[in-house]
């Protein structure tokens, strides 16, 4: 688990450095896409296990835990949609 977290921090650090030096190319896009997919794939299983433990710890049913998971995964898109509705791009 800690190995995945350290990998995620390393990926974020590399992305920040590339952002600060304004390095842009199609190769960077491919690397970013593959890195993002790796992060999603590696963090998915520990997240599900953590949600199961969260539900057991607080006495939630599997259904309620699934709803919490769904809200957590869709909330960033809902916030961005709200920002786009309030202040559309020019």
N, CA, C and O atoms as a printed pandas DataFrame, in Angstrom:
     atom_number atom_name residue_name chain_id  residue_number  x_coord  y_coord  z_coord
0              1         N          UNK        A               1    0.829   -1.196    0.000
1              2        CA          UNK        A               1    0.000    0.000    0.000
2              3         C          UNK        A               1    0.868    1.253    0.000
3              4         O          UNK        A               1    0.637    2.170   -0.788
4              5         N          UNK        A               2    1.866    1.294    0.880
5              6        CA          UNK        A               2    2.734    2.470    0.953
6              7         C          UNK        A               2    3.524    2.653   -0.342
7              8         O          UNK        A               2    3.848    3.777   -0.724
8              9         N          UNK        A               3    3.831    1.540   -1.014
9             10        CA          UNK        A               3    4.559    1.612   -2.271
10            11         C          UNK        A               3    3.723    2.349   -3.318
11            12         O          UNK        A               3    4.255    3.141   -4.096
12            13         N          UNK        A               4    2.413    2.086   -3.336
13            14        CA          UNK        A               4    1.519    2.749   -4.285
14            15         C          UNK        A               4    1.420    4.229   -3.969
15            16         O          UNK        A               4    1.426    5.058   -4.880
16            17         N          UNK        A               5    1.329    4.571   -2.696
17            18        CA          UNK        A               5    1.239    5.976   -2.296
18            19         C          UNK        A               5    2.516    6.713   -2.679
19            20         O          UNK        A               5    2.451    7.837   -3.177
20            21         N          UNK        A               6    3.675    6.100   -2.457
21            22        CA          UNK        A               6    4.939    6.731   -2.829
22            23         C          UNK        A               6    5.022    6.908   -4.344
23            24         O          UNK        A               6    5.519    7.930   -4.816
24            25         N          UNK        A               7    4.539    5.922   -5.115
25            26        CA          UNK        A               7    4.524    6.038   -6.566
26            27         C          UNK        A               7    3.637    7.182   -7.007
27            28         O          UNK        A               7    3.982    7.908   -7.939
28            29         N          UNK        A               8    2.498    7.356   -6.353
29            30        CA          UNK        A               8    1.580    8.446   -6.700
30            31         C          UNK        A               8    2.225    9.795   -6.419
31            32         O          UNK        A               8    2.119   10.717   -7.227
32            33         N          UNK        A               9    2.896    9.913   -5.273
33            34        CA          UNK        A               9    3.585   11.163   -4.959
34            35         C          UNK        A               9    4.695   11.453   -5.962
35            36         O          UNK        A               9    4.889   12.601   -6.362
36            37         N          UNK        A              10    5.419   10.421   -6.365
37            38        CA          UNK        A              10    6.478   10.595   -7.349
38            39         C          UNK        A              10    5.904   11.057   -8.688
39            40         O          UNK        A              10    6.467   11.943   -9.331
40            41         N          UNK        A              11    4.787   10.463   -9.111
41            42        CA          UNK        A              11    4.153   10.863  -10.369
42            43         C          UNK        A              11    3.676   12.313  -10.304
43            44         O          UNK        A              11    3.826   13.058  -11.273
44            45         N          UNK        A              12    3.107   12.715   -9.177
45            46        CA          UNK        A              12    2.676   14.099   -9.021
46            47         C          UNK        A              12    3.856   15.062   -9.039
47            48         O          UNK        A              12    3.765   16.143   -9.620
48            49         N          UNK        A              13    4.958   14.680   -8.409
49            50        CA          UNK        A              13    6.152   15.519   -8.389
50            51         C          UNK        A              13    6.726   15.685   -9.789
51            52         O          UNK        A              13    7.103   16.791  -10.177
52            53         N          UNK        A              14    6.797   14.602  -10.544
53            54        CA          UNK        A              14    7.298   14.677  -11.918
54            55         C          UNK        A              14    6.389   15.567  -12.761
55            56         O          UNK        A              14    6.871   16.377  -13.553
56            57         N          UNK        A              15    5.084   15.419  -12.595
57            58        CA          UNK        A              15    4.144   16.266  -13.327
58            59         C          UNK        A              15    4.300   17.730  -12.982
59            60         O          UNK        A              15    4.218   18.585  -13.864
60            61         N          UNK        A              16    4.524   18.038  -11.706
61            62        CA          UNK        A              16    4.723   19.421  -11.276
62            63         C          UNK        A              16    5.993   20.004  -11.882
63            64         O          UNK        A              16    5.993   21.147  -12.338
64            65         N          UNK        A              17    7.071   19.232  -11.890
65            66        CA          UNK        A              17    8.325   19.703  -12.473
66            67         C          UNK        A              17    8.146   19.964  -13.966
67            68         O          UNK        A              17    8.608   20.986  -14.472
68            69         N          UNK        A              18    7.484   19.058  -14.673
69            70        CA          UNK        A              18    7.257   19.259  -16.108
70            71         C          UNK        A              18    6.367   20.469  -16.369
71            72         O          UNK        A              18    6.548   21.178  -17.359
72            73         N          UNK        A              19    5.412   20.701  -15.483
73            74        CA          UNK        A              19    4.543   21.866  -15.622
74            75         C          UNK        A              19    5.331   23.155  -15.416
75            76         O          UNK        A              19    5.130   24.133  -16.136
76            77         N          UNK        A              20    6.218   23.155  -14.441
77            78        CA          UNK        A              20    6.986   24.367  -14.140
78            79         C          UNK        A              20    7.995   24.719  -15.234
79            80         O          UNK        A              20    8.287   25.898  -15.435
80            81         N          UNK        A              21    8.534   23.726  -15.943
81            82        CA          UNK        A              21    9.495   24.018  -17.010
82            83         C          UNK        A              21    8.818   24.153  -18.368
83            84         O          UNK        A              21    9.497   24.325  -19.380
84            85         N          UNK        A              22    7.491   24.078  -18.406
85            86        CA          UNK        A              22    6.693   24.262  -19.627
86            87         C          UNK        A              22    7.122   23.319  -20.748
87            88         O          UNK        A              22    7.206   23.716  -21.910
88            89         N          UNK        A              23    7.390   22.077  -20.387
89            90        CA          UNK        A              23    7.773   21.070  -21.371
90            91         C          UNK        A              23    6.511   20.449  -21.942
91            92         O          UNK        A              23    5.777   19.755  -21.239
92            93         N          UNK        A              24    6.263   20.701  -23.221
93            94        CA          UNK        A              24    5.061   20.154  -23.847
94            95         C          UNK        A              24    5.431   19.458  -25.160
95            96         O          UNK        A              24    6.203   19.979  -25.965
96            97         N          UNK        A              25    4.873   18.298  -25.345
97            98        CA          UNK        A              25    5.039   17.566  -26.593
98            99         C          UNK        A              25    4.044   16.425  -26.606
99           100         O          UNK        A              25    3.379   16.157  -25.605
100          101         N          UNK        A              26    3.944   15.762  -27.728
101          102        CA          UNK        A              26    3.036   14.625  -27.809
102          103         C          UNK        A              26    3.561   13.453  -26.981
103          104         O          UNK        A              26    2.778   12.647  -26.478
104          105         N          UNK        A              27    4.863   13.359  -26.841
105          106        CA          UNK        A              27    5.450   12.301  -26.012
106          107         C          UNK        A              27    5.040   12.510  -24.556
107          108         O          UNK        A              27    4.705   11.553  -23.858
108          109         N          UNK        A              28    5.067   13.758  -24.102
109          110        CA          UNK        A              28    4.646   14.059  -22.740
110          111         C          UNK        A              28    3.181   13.696  -22.528
111          112         O          UNK        A              28    2.807   13.205  -21.463
112          113         N          UNK        A              29    2.359   13.935  -23.533
113          114        CA          UNK        A              29    0.944   13.582  -23.428
114          115         C          UNK        A              29    0.761   12.073  -23.269
115          116         O          UNK        A              29   -0.050   11.625  -22.458
116          117         N          UNK        A              30    1.506   11.301  -24.033
117          118        CA          UNK        A              30    1.416    9.844  -23.951
118          119         C          UNK        A              30    1.920    9.362  -22.587
119          120         O          UNK        A              30    1.312    8.489  -21.968
120          121         N          UNK        A              31    3.030    9.935  -22.128
121          122        CA          UNK        A              31    3.574    9.558  -20.822
122          123         C          UNK        A              31    2.573    9.902  -19.719
123          124         O          UNK        A              31    2.367    9.112  -18.798
124          125         N          UNK        A              32    1.955   11.074  -19.810
125          126        CA          UNK        A              32    0.972   11.481  -18.807
126          127         C          UNK        A              32   -0.235   10.556  -18.813
127          128         O          UNK        A              32   -0.739   10.185  -17.753
128          129         N          UNK        A              33   -0.701   10.183  -19.999
129          130        CA          UNK        A              33   -1.839    9.280  -20.114
130          131         C          UNK        A              33   -1.526    7.914  -19.508
131          132         O          UNK        A              33   -2.328    7.366  -18.752
132          133         N          UNK        A              34   -0.367    7.372  -19.840
133          134        CA          UNK        A              34    0.017    6.071  -19.297
134          135         C          UNK        A              34    0.213    6.154  -17.781
135          136         O          UNK        A              34   -0.194    5.251  -17.051
136          137         N          UNK        A              35    0.836    7.238  -17.312
137          138        CA          UNK        A              35    1.021    7.414  -15.873
138          139         C          UNK        A              35   -0.302    7.522  -15.139
139          140         O          UNK        A              35   -0.468    6.928  -14.074
140          141         N          UNK        A              36   -1.247    8.272  -15.694
141          142        CA          UNK        A              36   -2.566    8.381  -15.082
142          143         C          UNK        A              36   -3.290    7.051  -15.032
143          144         O          UNK        A              36   -3.921    6.715  -14.029
144          145         N          UNK        A              37   -3.199    6.294  -16.114
145          146        CA          UNK        A              37   -3.838    4.977  -16.135
146          147         C          UNK        A              37   -3.204    4.036  -15.109
147          148         O          UNK        A              37   -3.905    3.258  -14.462
148          149         N          UNK        A              38   -1.889    4.106  -14.963
149          150        CA          UNK        A              38   -1.222    3.277  -13.952
150          151         C          UNK        A              38   -1.672    3.652  -12.536
151          152         O          UNK        A              38   -1.918    2.777  -11.705
152          153         N          UNK        A              39   -1.778    4.950  -12.272
153          154        CA          UNK        A              39   -2.212    5.387  -10.948
154          155         C          UNK        A              39   -3.621    4.892  -10.668
155          156         O          UNK        A              39   -3.896    4.376   -9.585
156          157         N          UNK        A              40   -4.516    5.046  -11.636
157          158        CA          UNK        A              40   -5.898    4.592  -11.449
158          159         C          UNK        A              40   -5.942    3.083  -11.228
159          160         O          UNK        A              40   -6.664    2.604  -10.353
160          161         N          UNK        A              41   -5.176    2.333  -12.016
161          162        CA          UNK        A              41   -5.192    0.879  -11.902
162          163         C          UNK        A              41   -4.583    0.406  -10.582
163          164         O          UNK        A              41   -5.081   -0.542   -9.975
164          165         N          UNK        A              42   -3.514    1.057  -10.137
165          166        CA          UNK        A              42   -2.844    0.616   -8.917
166          167         C          UNK        A              42   -3.574    1.038   -7.646
167          168         O          UNK        A              42   -3.472    0.356   -6.626
168          169         N          UNK        A              43   -4.298    2.134   -7.689
169          170        CA          UNK        A              43   -4.959    2.638   -6.489
170          171         C          UNK        A              43   -6.372    2.070   -6.353
171          172         O          UNK        A              43   -6.957    2.141   -5.272
172          173         N          UNK        A              44   -6.923    1.516   -7.412
173          174        CA          UNK        A              44   -8.306    1.033   -7.390
174          175         C          UNK        A              44   -8.578   -0.031   -6.345
175          176         O          UNK        A              44   -9.515    0.102   -5.558
176          177         N          UNK        A              45   -7.792   -1.064   -6.324
177          178        CA          UNK        A              45   -8.021   -2.174   -5.386
178          179         C          UNK        A              45   -7.857   -1.759   -3.922
179          180         O          UNK        A              45   -8.713   -2.092   -3.103
180          181         N          UNK        A              46   -6.780   -1.038   -3.565
181          182        CA          UNK        A              46   -6.681   -0.579   -2.165
182          183         C          UNK        A              46   -7.836    0.349   -1.769
183          184         O          UNK        A              46   -8.256    0.350   -0.612
184          185         N          UNK        A              47   -8.349    1.131   -2.713
185          186        CA          UNK        A              47   -9.476    2.013   -2.415
186          187         C          UNK        A              47  -10.728    1.202   -2.093
187          188         O          UNK        A              47  -11.465    1.535   -1.165
188          189         N          UNK        A              48  -10.967    0.143   -2.855
189          190        CA          UNK        A              48  -12.140   -0.704   -2.602
190          191         C          UNK        A              48  -12.008   -1.384   -1.241
191          192         O          UNK        A              48  -12.975   -1.440   -0.482
192          193         N          UNK        A              49  -10.833   -1.894   -0.930
193          194        CA          UNK        A              49  -10.625   -2.526    0.364
194          195         C          UNK        A              49  -10.807   -1.524    1.503
195          196         O          UNK        A              49  -11.387   -1.853    2.538
196          197         N          UNK        A              50  -10.313   -0.306    1.310
197          198        CA          UNK        A              50  -10.476    0.721    2.327
198          199         C          UNK        A              50  -11.936    1.089    2.534
199          200         O          UNK        A              50  -12.366    1.305    3.667
200          201         N          UNK        A              51  -12.703    1.162    1.451
201          202        CA          UNK        A              51  -14.127    1.453    1.578
202          203         C          UNK        A              51  -14.868    0.328    2.287
203          204         O          UNK        A              51  -15.781    0.584    3.073
204          205         N          UNK        A              52  -14.480   -0.923    2.014
205          206        CA          UNK        A              52  -15.100   -2.047    2.720
206          207         C          UNK        A              52  -14.842   -1.948    4.219
207          208         O          UNK        A              52  -15.750   -2.127    5.030
208          209         N          UNK        A              53  -13.580   -1.659    4.577
209          210        CA          UNK        A              53  -13.236   -1.521    5.990
210          211         C          UNK        A              53  -13.973   -0.331    6.619
211          212         O          UNK        A              53  -14.406   -0.407    7.769
212          213         N          UNK        A              54  -14.112    0.761    5.867
213          214        CA          UNK        A              54  -14.840    1.932    6.343
214          215         C          UNK        A              54  -16.292    1.574    6.650
215          216         O          UNK        A              54  -16.826    1.954    7.692
216          217         N          UNK        A              55  -16.927    0.842    5.736
217          218        CA          UNK        A              55  -18.310    0.429    5.944
218          219         C          UNK        A              55  -18.474   -0.479    7.148
219          220         O          UNK        A              55  -19.421   -0.327    7.920
220          221         N          UNK        A              56  -17.556   -1.425    7.313
221          222        CA          UNK        A              56  -17.617   -2.337    8.460
222          223         C          UNK        A              56  -17.385   -1.568    9.758
223          224         O          UNK        A              56  -18.071   -1.801   10.753
224          225         N          UNK        A              57  -16.419   -0.653    9.747
225          226        CA          UNK        A              57  -16.069    0.102   10.953
226          227         C          UNK        A              57  -17.241    0.952   11.447
227          228         O          UNK        A              57  -17.481    1.045   12.651
228          229         N          UNK        A              58  -17.967    1.570   10.515
229          230        CA          UNK        A              58  -19.066    2.453   10.902
230          231         C          UNK        A              58  -20.434    1.794   10.809
231          232         O          UNK        A              58  -21.451    2.447   11.042
232          233         N          UNK        A              59  -20.474    0.521   10.474
233          234        CA          UNK        A              59  -21.720   -0.226   10.457
234          235         C          UNK        A              59  -22.616    0.058    9.266
235          236         O          UNK        A              59  -23.828   -0.147    9.349
236          237         N          UNK        A              60  -22.052    0.523    8.164
237          238        CA          UNK        A              60  -22.836    0.774    6.954
238          239         C          UNK        A              60  -23.012   -0.523    6.167
239          240         O          UNK        A              60  -22.149   -1.400    6.183
240          241         N          UNK        A              61  -24.139   -0.622    5.484
241          242        CA          UNK        A              61  -24.344   -1.777    4.612
242          243         C          UNK        A              61  -23.510   -1.605    3.350
243          244         O          UNK        A              61  -22.976   -0.528    3.089
244          245         N          UNK        A              62  -23.405   -2.680    2.570
245          246        CA          UNK        A              62  -22.667   -2.604    1.307
246          247         C          UNK        A              62  -23.312   -1.600    0.358
247          248         O          UNK        A              62  -22.617   -0.925   -0.402
248          249         N          UNK        A              63  -24.627   -1.503    0.400
249          250        CA          UNK        A              63  -25.341   -0.572   -0.471
250          251         C          UNK        A              63  -24.965    0.879   -0.146
251          252         O          UNK        A              63  -24.672    1.662   -1.050
252          253         N          UNK        A              64  -24.975    1.232    1.127
253          254        CA          UNK        A              64  -24.638    2.601    1.532
254          255         C          UNK        A              64  -23.170    2.899    1.224
255          256         O          UNK        A              64  -22.839    4.002    0.788
256          257         N          UNK        A              65  -22.300    1.932    1.446
257          258        CA          UNK        A              65  -20.885    2.119    1.122
258          259         C          UNK        A              65  -20.708    2.337   -0.381
259          260         O          UNK        A              65  -19.878    3.151   -0.786
260          261         N          UNK        A              66  -21.458    1.639   -1.197
261          262        CA          UNK        A              66  -21.409    1.841   -2.649
262          263         C          UNK        A              66  -21.886    3.227   -3.046
263          264         O          UNK        A              66  -21.326    3.841   -3.954
264          265         N          UNK        A              67  -22.913    3.721   -2.374
265          266        CA          UNK        A              67  -23.403    5.071   -2.660
266          267         C          UNK        A              67  -22.333    6.099   -2.296
267          268         O          UNK        A              67  -22.105    7.047   -3.046
268          269         N          UNK        A              68  -21.683    5.917   -1.158
269          270        CA          UNK        A              68  -20.611    6.836   -0.753
270          271         C          UNK        A              68  -19.478    6.806   -1.772
271          272         O          UNK        A              68  -18.934    7.852   -2.125
272          273         N          UNK        A              69  -19.122    5.627   -2.243
273          274        CA          UNK        A              69  -18.078    5.494   -3.255
274          275         C          UNK        A              69  -18.474    6.208   -4.541
275          276         O          UNK        A              69  -17.655    6.899   -5.148
276          277         N          UNK        A              70  -19.716    6.045   -4.954
277          278        CA          UNK        A              70  -20.193    6.692   -6.169
278          279         C          UNK        A              70  -20.177    8.207   -6.031
279          280         O          UNK        A              70  -19.768    8.912   -6.954
280          281         N          UNK        A              71  -20.616    8.707   -4.892
281          282        CA          UNK        A              71  -20.585   10.157   -4.670
282          283         C          UNK        A              71  -19.155   10.687   -4.697
283          284         O          UNK        A              71  -18.886   11.740   -5.275
284          285         N          UNK        A              72  -18.245    9.955   -4.070
285          286        CA          UNK        A              72  -16.854   10.402   -4.029
286          287         C          UNK        A              72  -16.227   10.417   -5.418
287          288         O          UNK        A              72  -15.411   11.290   -5.714
288          289         N          UNK        A              73  -16.591    9.477   -6.266
289          290        CA          UNK        A              73  -15.989    9.432   -7.597
290          291         C          UNK        A              73  -16.622   10.428   -8.560
291          292         O          UNK        A              73  -15.967   10.858   -9.510
292          293         N          UNK        A              74  -17.874   10.805   -8.340
293          294        CA          UNK        A              74  -18.546   11.735   -9.242
294          295         C          UNK        A              74  -18.517   13.182   -8.771
295          296         O          UNK        A              74  -18.842   14.081   -9.547
296          297         N          UNK        A              75  -18.142   13.429   -7.538
297          298        CA          UNK        A              75  -18.148   14.779   -7.004
298          299         C          UNK        A              75  -17.217   15.737   -7.761
299          300         O          UNK        A              75  -17.630   16.865   -8.033
300          301         N          UNK        A              76  -15.979   15.347   -8.116
301          302        CA          UNK        A              76  -15.123   16.296   -8.861
302          303         C          UNK        A              76  -15.741   16.733  -10.186
303          304         O          UNK        A              76  -15.644   17.905  -10.550
304          305         N          UNK        A              77  -16.375   15.813  -10.913
305          306        CA          UNK        A              77  -17.005   16.188  -12.177
306          307         C          UNK        A              77  -18.197   17.114  -11.948
307          308         O          UNK        A              77  -18.434   18.031  -12.734
308          309         N          UNK        A              78  -18.943   16.877  -10.879
309          310        CA          UNK        A              78  -20.081   17.743  -10.569
310          311         C          UNK        A              78  -19.614   19.150  -10.229
311          312         O          UNK        A              78  -20.234   20.128  -10.647
312          313         N          UNK        A              79  -18.537   19.258   -9.483
313          314        CA          UNK        A              79  -18.000   20.580   -9.123
314          315         C          UNK        A              79  -17.512   21.306  -10.372
315          316         O          UNK        A              79  -17.793   22.492  -10.544
316          317         N          UNK        A              80  -16.787   20.613  -11.240
317          318        CA          UNK        A              80  -16.301   21.249  -12.470
318          319         C          UNK        A              80  -17.461   21.669  -13.377
319          320         O          UNK        A              80  -17.401   22.724  -14.009
320          321         N          UNK        A              81  -18.505   20.858  -13.444
321          322        CA          UNK        A              81  -19.682   21.226  -14.237
322          323         C          UNK        A              81  -20.338   22.469  -13.665
323          324         O          UNK        A              81  -20.748   23.356  -14.414
324          325         N          UNK        A              82  -20.438   22.541  -12.354
325          326        CA          UNK        A              82  -21.012   23.720  -11.709
326          327         C          UNK        A              82  -20.181   24.962  -12.023
327          328         O          UNK        A              82  -20.735   26.024  -12.308
328          329         N          UNK        A              83  -18.848   24.832  -11.970
329          330        CA          UNK        A              83  -17.988   25.978  -12.319
330          331         C          UNK        A              83  -18.202   26.413  -13.775
331          332         O          UNK        A              83  -18.224   27.608  -14.070
332          333         N          UNK        A              84  -18.359   25.444  -14.679
333          334        CA          UNK        A              84  -18.569   25.771  -16.090
334          335         C          UNK        A              84  -19.919   26.454  -16.311
335          336         O          UNK        A              84  -20.035   27.328  -17.171
336          337         N          UNK        A              85  -20.924   26.070  -15.555
337          338        CA          UNK        A              85  -22.248   26.694  -15.687
338          339         C          UNK        A              85  -22.208   28.123  -15.135
339          340         O          UNK        A              85  -22.772   29.042  -15.730
340          341         N          UNK        A              86  -21.537   28.297  -13.996
341          342        CA          UNK        A              86  -21.485   29.624  -13.380
342          343         C          UNK        A              86  -20.632   30.584  -14.197
343          344         O          UNK        A              86  -21.013   31.739  -14.389
344          345         N          UNK        A              87  -19.488   30.124  -14.677
345          346        CA          UNK        A              87  -18.568   30.999  -15.397
346          347         C          UNK        A              87  -18.093   30.273  -16.657
347          348         O          UNK        A              87  -17.025   29.661  -16.655
348          349         N          UNK        A              88  -18.889   30.338  -17.741
349          350        CA          UNK        A              88  -18.502   29.617  -18.963
350          351         C          UNK        A              88  -17.248   30.228  -19.607
351          352         O          UNK        A              88  -16.979   31.418  -19.446
352          353         N          UNK        A              89  -16.491   29.407  -20.332
353          354        CA          UNK        A              89  -15.281   29.932  -21.001
354          355         C          UNK        A              89  -15.671   30.900  -22.118
355          356         O          UNK        A              89  -16.759   30.827  -22.689
356          357         N          UNK        A              90  -14.766   31.780  -22.397
357          358        CA          UNK        A              90  -15.022   32.787  -23.445
358          359         C          UNK        A              90  -14.672   32.240  -24.806
359          360         O          UNK        A              90  -14.819   32.939  -25.809
